[in-house]
């Protein structure tokens, strides 16, 4: 049942990646061809050529983040040898978090919107999110999930490769929906029993991931909501020009070793028809 379950950091692994490492330039142009139509073959006539109408999507590589720390000689001498490893691991986590944030924040502009104005509410998957007054966000329901799935079906988005990324509060609520948890609906094999293992598995063939790094949105009167992201992996792209790089240099003036990790990348929504955001309550 469970196709994927990660805590906190998941988005960087759920989108299409472009390896631009070692290459020059700050922008990448990705072709976005439009589907053509088949033509009936007329006897004794040549084939009909499809008119290419491909456009280009520009991905700007403009996100450069670093994580630096100083290990003083006294610490290096007296502390456990695992200290440097802890900070190195933490650097990787911090940089991965920034990638997740960058991809997450793309959702605010999905469907020609801004600040989630193109989003829908979780209860029915079709009513537009309205931030006025207390807002109208509502928890996911079976009907809402099926409706937003249909939205991508109607857009001819491939079924394989779609995912839901939900905040922990929505995981808690989904675990209370019998249709997604009880043995009569989900079966007993492997990780299929959500009541026993506490995991939310596939929903109608869509893998469900849980992340605490999902955005919080406020209505006009500051009522807090969270976003649920539903997208196909090819709808978003992560272009990485410099992977996590770790460098160290001894600084005599500080009597310590300066360690810096950095990463350079860009993100972009490239297929708007393959993504939807749903707004749900934060508690």
C-alpha positions, 0 to 999 in steps of 0.5 A: 500500500505504501509507496513512499513515506518520508519525514520533512524532506521529500520534494527534491526527490519527487520532481524532474531533475536536470543535471547542469553540473560543470556547465556554464550559464545561469539559465536553461531553456527547456522545450515544451512541445504541444501534442499533435493530432493523427491524420487519416492517410489518404490513398495515393497521397503523401503523409501530412506533416505535423506542425511543430508548436513547441515553446520554451520554458526558461529555468533560472539557476539563481539559488545559491545557499551555504552553511558554514561553521568554525571548529576551533582547535580547542573543540577539535582537541577536546570534543568527540570526533563525531562533532565535525560529522554532526555539523557536516550532516546538518549542513546537508540537511539544511541545504536539502531543506532549502531545495524543498522550500524552493519547490514548495513555494512554486505551488503559490503560483500554480494555475496562474495564481499568486499566493495560492489564489489558484488553489482549491479547498480540500473538501471538494477539490473544486471550490476556489480558495478564498483568503478573505475574512477567515478563509474557506479552507477545508479538510480533505475528503474522499470526494475532494481527493477524487475530484482533484484526481479527475482534474489531472485526468481531464488534463491528460496527465499521466497517472504514473508519477503523480503524488500527494504531499500532505502536512502532518495534520492532514495525515492525522485526519486521513488516518481517521478515514476508514476508506483509507485505513481499514482492512476491508478497504486496504487489505492486510498484506505488507504495509497495507494496514494503516491502523497497525503501522500508522502510515498513509499509503497510496490513495487511488494509485497516487503515492502519499508523502508526509512533510512538515515543510509544507507552507502555512497560509494565512487568511485575511484575519490571520487564520492559519491554513496548510497546503496539500500538493498534488502534482506529476513529477514532470510538472516541476523541475529542479536544475542543479548546477552545483551539488552539495560541495563541502570545503574546509580551510584552516584559519590561523587568525581564528585558530580553527577550521572553517567548513563551508557547504554550498549548493547552486540550483534553480526550480521551475513549474514547467507544466501547469496542467499537472499540478494542483494545491488544496488548502486545508485547516492547520489544526 
